[in-house]
Amino acid sequence: MKLASNSLPCGSFKKKLVDYFTLKFIINGFIISILLSLFIFLDILNLKYIANLSLISAIFGFYFLLKSSRQIWFWSGVFTGLFWFYWISFSLIYYNFAYLIPIEILGICLIYGFIFLAAGWLENIYIKATFLLFASYIAPFGFDWLNFELIFVDTFFIPSIYTLALVLISIVIAIKFNIYFGISLLICSLAINYNYKTEPKSLPFDISLISTNISQDKIWERSTKDKIIKNNLDMIDQAISDGSRIVVLPESAFPLFLDHSEILLSVLKQKSYQIAIVAGALGTNDNKIYNSAYLFDKGEIKRLDKLILVPFGEEIPLPNFIKNLINEIFFDSAVDYSHANSVSDYEIDGVKIRNAICYEATRDELFVDKPKFMIAITNNAWFAPSTQPNLQSKLLKLKAYKYKTTIYHSVNGSPSQMITP
């Protein structure tokens, strides 16, 4: 006796798989992800109070997502991965693999699609809400920028996991028990988490934060190296004329191994008698390469190496046999960067400052002991033009509030900024 084809396990699986590609699920997931991502794109407008409007959209996004089926959760994850992290693929341009950008974006979308699907699989609203609360602790390959606490940054309300928890609890109550009670609790939750601004703490001396706008394809060209160095020295001289105590240049400001550039080291050392200089460059020792910040002050030189490396940018977070294969195919057999063993601090006129380089400035590990001041240097030209600087800025503001740290951020490829708690 033959069985009907739709009674076979294979047929059932195909039916369920096709069900995920139903247009209504895709559209609903797209709309929800728009609501959850709007705060990043509206930040580009740089309008006062715009973040408060995007917070409302995110709250609606949470509401619809928590009511949705696992199919919609999958597509919400796919499009959230797209809208939050599409820019990661842009770095492929500078390795001559631009044609792989669509494939990398698809991979990013699927990773977050399946993460969301896992959270929504049981269709239990409490599990779903818990996932949204602790999403930043689910970090594919160590990348933890999916953090829904960011929706409160630049709003009237405290950007913290506690505010997010109260909002999610209010939405769950509105869905499961009583919508009016849930809305009332939501309003009360936001009211008690109003962010009363305090007087920001700043360094007790003047600091010049340098912004540069050198495209990534020009930074490492030999023909432009001398011009870049001259421009950097001119900006240092201008900071001296302005009476600054310290001048900060971005990550990779000097596109070379500064340890080996004796003439340039000598020039910077001489200038450091007039002003302290922090600048990014490569470092090396024992055949290891480091992404470093260099401090020049009163004739002394200190190199501070990066602690947390960018996944797939500075290190391949995979077993060695896969890592070596990827480096051979995509990076011309280059080796991963090496890293420091602990956080790096230095002092200017007795004031302790935490050093941070790009990605690591958004990680909790860099804020051990809650430093009062941090100087971070970044090269965002890898991802220009995109919303990456906006998302990065939100993360830095979140960490500044959480750890009560004032962050001075010098950037290539987007505006530099001083970020206060």
C-alpha positions as CSV (number, residue, x, y, z in Angstrom):
1,M,0.0,0.0,0.0
2,K,1.3,3.4,-0.9
3,L,1.2,6.3,1.4
4,A,0.1,9.7,0.3
5,S,3.1,12.0,-0.3
6,N,1.9,14.6,2.1
7,S,1.8,12.1,4.9
8,L,5.6,11.5,4.6
9,P,7.9,13.2,7.1
10,C,9.7,14.8,4.2
11,G,6.5,16.2,2.8
12,S,5.6,17.6,6.2
13,F,9.0,19.2,6.6
14,K,8.7,20.8,3.1
15,K,5.2,22.2,4.0
16,K,6.5,23.7,7.3
17,L,9.5,25.2,5.4
18,V,7.3,26.7,2.8
19,D,5.2,28.1,5.6
20,Y,8.1,30.3,6.7
21,F,8.1,32.0,3.3
22,T,4.5,33.1,3.4
23,L,4.3,36.7,2.4
24,K,2.4,37.9,5.4
25,F,5.1,36.6,7.8
26,I,7.8,38.3,5.7
27,I,5.9,41.6,5.7
28,N,5.2,41.5,9.4
29,G,8.8,40.7,10.2
30,F,9.9,43.5,8.0
31,I,7.6,46.1,9.7
32,I,8.6,44.9,13.2
33,S,12.3,45.2,12.4
34,I,11.8,48.7,11.0
35,L,10.1,49.7,14.3
36,L,13.0,48.2,16.3
37,S,15.7,49.8,14.1
38,L,14.3,53.3,13.4
39,F,16.3,54.8,16.2
40,I,19.5,54.1,14.4
41,F,18.4,55.7,11.1
42,L,16.7,58.7,12.7
43,D,19.9,59.5,14.5
44,I,21.4,60.5,11.2
45,L,19.0,63.5,11.2
46,N,20.6,64.7,14.5
47,L,17.3,66.4,15.5
48,K,16.4,67.3,19.0
49,Y,13.9,65.0,20.7
50,I,13.9,62.6,17.6
51,A,15.2,59.8,19.9
52,N,12.1,60.1,22.0
53,L,9.9,59.5,18.9
54,S,12.0,56.5,17.9
55,L,11.6,55.1,21.4
56,I,7.8,55.0,20.8
57,S,8.3,53.1,17.6
58,A,10.6,50.6,19.4
59,I,7.9,50.0,22.1
60,F,5.4,49.3,19.4
61,G,7.9,46.9,17.8
62,F,8.3,45.0,21.1
63,Y,4.5,44.8,21.4
64,F,3.9,43.4,18.0
65,L,6.9,41.0,18.2
66,L,5.9,39.6,21.5
67,K,2.5,38.8,20.1
68,S,3.9,37.2,16.9
69,S,4.4,33.6,15.8
70,R,7.8,31.9,15.5
71,Q,7.7,32.5,11.7
72,I,7.5,36.2,12.2
73,W,10.2,36.0,14.8
74,F,12.5,34.5,12.2
75,W,11.9,37.2,9.7
76,S,12.1,39.9,12.4
77,G,15.6,38.6,13.1
78,V,16.6,38.5,9.5
79,F,15.6,42.1,8.9
80,T,16.9,43.3,12.2
81,G,20.3,41.7,11.3
82,L,20.1,43.6,8.0
83,F,19.2,47.0,9.4
84,W,21.5,46.9,12.3
85,F,24.6,45.3,10.8
86,Y,24.5,45.4,7.0
87,W,27.6,47.7,7.1
88,I,29.9,44.9,8.5
89,S,30.3,43.6,4.9
90,F,31.6,46.9,3.6
91,S,35.1,46.1,4.8
92,L,35.3,43.5,2.0
93,I,35.7,46.3,-0.5
94,Y,39.2,46.9,0.8
95,Y,40.3,43.3,0.4
96,N,39.0,43.2,-3.2
97,F,36.1,41.0,-2.4
98,A,33.3,43.5,-2.9
99,Y,31.4,40.9,-4.9
100,L,31.0,38.9,-1.7
101,I,29.1,41.7,0.1
102,P,25.6,40.3,-0.7
103,I,26.7,36.8,0.6
104,E,28.0,38.3,3.8
105,I,24.9,40.3,4.4
106,L,22.8,37.2,3.8
107,G,24.9,35.3,6.3
108,I,24.4,38.1,8.9
109,C,20.7,38.1,8.3
110,L,20.4,34.3,8.6
111,I,22.5,34.2,11.9
112,Y,20.1,36.7,13.5
113,G,17.1,35.1,11.9
114,F,17.9,31.8,13.5
115,I,18.8,33.4,16.9
116,F,15.4,35.1,16.9
117,L,13.8,31.8,15.8
118,A,15.3,30.0,18.7
119,A,14.0,32.6,21.1
120,G,10.5,32.4,19.6
121,W,10.3,28.7,18.9
122,L,8.2,27.7,21.9
123,E,6.0,30.8,21.4
124,N,6.2,31.5,25.1
125,I,5.9,35.2,25.7
126,Y,8.0,35.1,28.9
127,I,10.9,33.4,27.0
128,K,10.6,35.9,24.2
129,A,10.7,38.9,26.6
130,T,13.7,37.4,28.4
131,F,15.5,37.1,25.1
132,L,14.9,40.8,24.2
133,L,16.1,41.8,27.7
134,F,19.4,39.9,27.5
135,A,20.0,40.0,23.7
136,S,23.4,41.6,24.2
137,Y,24.6,38.5,26.0
138,I,24.0,36.4,22.9
139,A,27.1,37.4,20.9
140,P,27.8,35.5,17.7
141,F,31.6,35.2,17.4
142,G,32.0,37.6,20.3
143,F,30.1,40.4,18.5
144,D,27.6,41.9,21.1
145,W,26.2,45.0,19.5
146,L,22.6,43.8,19.4
147,N,21.5,45.6,22.6
148,F,17.9,46.9,23.0
149,E,19.0,49.2,25.9
150,L,20.2,51.5,23.1
151,I,16.6,52.6,22.3
152,F,16.7,54.7,25.5
153,V,20.0,56.5,24.6
154,D,19.5,60.2,23.9
155,T,15.9,60.0,25.2
156,F,14.4,61.5,28.4
157,F,14.9,58.1,30.1
158,I,17.7,56.2,31.8
159,P,19.4,53.9,29.3
160,S,19.7,50.7,31.3
161,I,18.6,47.1,31.5
162,Y,16.3,48.0,34.3
163,T,14.3,50.5,32.2
164,L,14.2,47.9,29.4
165,A,13.0,45.2,31.9
166,L,10.1,47.4,33.2
167,V,9.1,48.3,29.6
168,L,9.0,44.6,28.6
169,I,7.1,43.6,31.8
170,S,4.5,46.3,31.0
171,I,4.1,45.1,27.5
172,V,3.7,41.5,28.6
173,I,1.1,42.5,31.1
174,A,-0.8,44.5,28.4
175,I,-0.8,41.4,26.1
176,K,-1.5,38.7,28.7
177,F,-3.7,40.3,31.3
178,N,-5.0,43.9,30.8
179,I,-4.0,46.3,28.2
180,Y,-5.0,49.4,30.2
181,F,-3.1,48.2,33.3
182,G,-0.1,47.5,31.0
183,I,-0.1,50.9,29.5
184,S,-0.4,52.6,32.9
185,L,2.5,50.5,34.2
186,L,4.5,51.5,31.1
187,I,3.9,55.2,31.7
188,C,4.8,54.8,35.4
189,S,7.9,52.8,34.5
190,L,9.2,55.5,32.1
191,A,8.3,58.2,34.6
192,I,10.3,56.7,37.5
193,N,13.2,56.2,35.1
194,Y,13.4,59.8,34.0
195,N,17.1,60.7,33.4
196,Y,18.0,63.7,35.5
197,K,21.1,65.2,33.9
198,T,24.0,65.8,36.2
199,E,27.0,68.1,35.7
200,P,29.4,66.3,33.3
201,K,32.9,65.6,34.5
202,S,35.6,66.6,32.1
203,L,39.4,66.5,32.1
204,P,41.0,69.4,34.1
205,F,42.9,70.6,31.0
206,D,42.1,71.4,27.4
207,I,42.1,68.6,24.9
208,S,42.0,68.7,21.1
209,L,40.0,65.9,19.5
210,I,41.0,65.5,15.9
211,S,38.5,64.4,13.3
212,T,39.9,63.2,9.9
213,N,38.2,62.0,6.8
214,I,40.6,59.8,4.9
215,S,39.0,57.1,2.9
216,Q,40.2,53.6,3.7
217,D,41.6,52.9,0.2
218,K,43.9,55.9,0.6
219,I,45.2,55.4,4.2
220,W,47.7,52.6,3.4
221,E,48.8,53.9,-0.1
222,R,52.5,54.7,-0.2
223,S,51.8,57.8,-2.3
224,T,49.6,59.4,0.4
225,K,51.6,58.4,3.4
226,D,53.8,61.5,3.5
227,K,50.9,63.8,3.0
228,I,49.0,62.1,5.9
229,I,51.9,62.4,8.2
230,K,52.4,66.1,7.3
231,N,48.7,66.8,7.9
232,N,48.9,65.1,11.3
233,L,52.0,67.2,12.3
234,D,50.2,70.4,11.1
235,M,47.2,69.5,13.3
236,I,49.4,68.8,16.3
237,D,51.1,72.2,15.8
238,Q,47.6,73.9,15.6
239,A,46.6,72.2,18.9
240,I,49.9,73.6,20.4
241,S,48.9,77.1,19.2
242,D,45.4,76.6,20.7
243,G,47.0,76.0,24.1
244,S,45.7,72.4,24.5
245,R,47.4,70.1,27.0
246,I,46.7,67.0,24.9
247,V,45.9,66.3,21.3
248,V,44.3,63.0,20.2
249,L,44.5,61.6,16.6
250,P,42.4,58.7,15.4
251,E,43.2,55.0,15.1
252,S,45.7,54.4,12.3
253,A,46.4,58.1,12.1
254,F,50.0,57.2,11.2
255,P,49.7,54.4,8.6
256,L,52.9,52.6,9.5
257,F,54.8,50.6,12.1
258,L,55.6,53.6,14.3
259,D,58.1,51.5,16.3
260,H,60.3,51.4,13.2
261,S,60.0,55.0,12.2
262,E,62.9,56.6,14.1
263,I,62.7,60.0,12.4
264,L,59.0,60.4,13.0
265,L,59.3,59.1,16.6
266,S,62.0,61.8,17.2
267,V,59.8,64.5,15.7
268,L,56.8,63.5,17.9
269,K,59.0,63.2,20.9
270,Q,60.2,66.7,20.5
271,K,56.7,68.1,20.1
272,S,55.6,66.2,23.2
273,Y,57.5,68.8,25.3
274,Q,54.9,71.3,24.2
275,I,51.8,69.0,24.2
276,A,50.9,65.4,25.0
277,I,50.1,63.4,21.9
278,V,47.9,60.3,21.5
279,A,47.8,58.7,18.1
280,G,47.0,55.4,16.5
281,A,49.5,53.3,14.5
282,L,50.7,49.8,14.1
283,G,53.1,48.2,16.6
284,T,55.3,45.1,16.5
285,N,57.6,43.0,18.5
286,D,58.6,39.3,18.5
287,N,57.1,39.0,15.0
288,K,53.7,39.9,16.3
289,I,51.5,42.8,15.0
290,Y,49.5,45.0,17.2
291,N,46.8,47.7,16.7
292,S,48.2,50.3,19.1
293,A,47.8,53.8,20.5
294,Y,51.0,55.7,21.2
295,L,51.4,58.3,24.0
296,F,54.0,61.0,23.7
297,D,54.4,63.2,26.8
298,K,57.3,65.3,28.0
299,G,59.8,63.3,25.9
300,E,58.5,59.9,27.0
301,I,56.9,57.3,24.7
302,K,54.4,54.7,25.7
303,R,52.7,52.1,23.4
304,L,49.3,50.8,24.4
305,D,48.1,47.8,22.5
306,K,44.5,46.9,21.8
307,L,43.0,44.3,24.1
308,I,39.8,43.2,22.3
309,L,40.1,42.5,18.6
310,V,37.4,42.9,16.0
311,P,36.0,39.5,15.0
312,F,36.9,38.7,11.4
313,G,38.6,42.1,11.1
314,E,41.6,41.7,13.3
315,E,41.2,38.0,14.3
316,I,39.4,35.0,13.1
317,P,37.4,33.6,16.1
318,L,37.5,30.0,14.8
319,P,39.7,26.9,15.3
320,N,43.2,27.3,13.9
321,F,42.7,25.0,10.8
322,I,39.8,27.1,9.7
323,K,41.4,30.3,10.7
324,N,44.6,29.5,8.7
325,L,42.5,28.6,5.6
326,I,40.5,31.8,5.8
327,N,43.6,33.9,6.2
328,E,45.2,32.2,3.3
329,I,42.2,32.6,0.9
330,F,41.0,36.1,1.9
331,F,43.9,37.9,3.6
332,D,46.9,36.8,1.5
333,S,48.2,34.4,4.3
334,A,48.3,37.3,6.8
335,V,48.3,36.4,10.5
336,D,45.8,37.7,13.1
337,Y,46.7,40.7,15.2
338,S,48.0,40.0,18.6
339,H,46.5,41.7,21.7
340,A,47.4,43.0,25.1
341,N,46.7,40.9,28.2
342,S,44.9,43.6,30.2
343,V,43.4,47.1,30.0
344,S,45.9,50.0,29.4
345,D,45.9,53.1,31.5
346,Y,48.2,56.2,31.5
347,E,48.4,59.5,33.4
348,I,48.5,63.1,32.2
349,D,49.3,65.5,35.0
350,G,48.3,63.0,37.5
351,V,44.9,62.2,35.9
352,K,44.4,58.5,35.1
353,I,43.0,57.8,31.6
354,R,41.8,54.5,30.2
355,N,43.0,53.7,26.7
356,A,40.6,52.2,24.1
357,I,40.9,51.5,20.4
358,C,37.7,51.4,18.3
359,Y,35.5,48.3,18.9
360,E,36.8,47.6,22.4
361,A,35.5,50.9,23.6
362,T,32.0,49.4,23.3
363,R,32.8,46.4,25.4
364,D,32.2,46.0,29.2
365,E,35.7,44.5,29.7
366,L,37.3,47.9,29.0
367,F,35.3,49.6,31.8
368,V,36.7,47.4,34.7
369,D,37.1,49.5,37.8
370,K,34.8,52.2,36.2
371,P,37.4,54.6,34.9
372,K,36.5,58.3,35.2
373,F,38.0,59.1,31.8
374,M,38.6,57.2,28.6
375,I,40.3,58.3,25.4
376,A,39.1,56.2,22.5
377,I,40.5,56.3,19.0
378,T,38.6,54.9,16.0
379,N,38.8,54.4,12.2
380,N,35.3,54.3,10.8
381,A,36.4,54.7,7.2
382,W,36.1,50.9,6.8
383,F,32.3,51.3,6.9
384,A,31.7,54.7,5.3
385,P,29.1,55.7,4.3
386,S,26.8,53.8,6.7
387,T,24.9,54.0,10.0
388,Q,27.8,52.2,11.8
389,P,29.0,55.5,13.4
390,N,25.5,56.2,14.7
391,L,25.2,52.7,16.3
392,Q,28.7,53.0,17.7
393,S,28.0,56.4,19.2
394,K,24.8,55.0,20.9
395,L,26.9,52.1,22.4
396,L,29.5,54.5,23.7
397,K,26.8,56.7,25.3
398,L,25.3,53.6,26.9
399,K,28.7,52.6,28.4
400,A,29.4,56.1,29.5
401,Y,26.2,56.2,31.5
402,K,26.5,52.7,32.9
403,Y,30.0,53.2,34.2
404,K,30.0,57.0,34.8
405,T,32.9,57.4,32.4
406,T,33.6,60.5,30.3
407,I,34.7,59.3,26.9
408,Y,36.8,61.4,24.5
409,H,36.4,59.9,21.0
410,S,38.7,60.8,18.1
411,V,37.6,59.4,14.8
412,N,38.5,59.0,11.2
413,G,35.5,58.8,8.9
414,S,32.9,60.4,11.2
415,P,32.7,63.2,13.7
416,S,34.7,63.1,16.9
417,Q,32.9,63.7,20.1
418,M,33.1,64.1,23.9
419,I,30.6,61.7,25.6
420,T,29.5,62.3,29.1
421,P,27.5,60.1,31.5
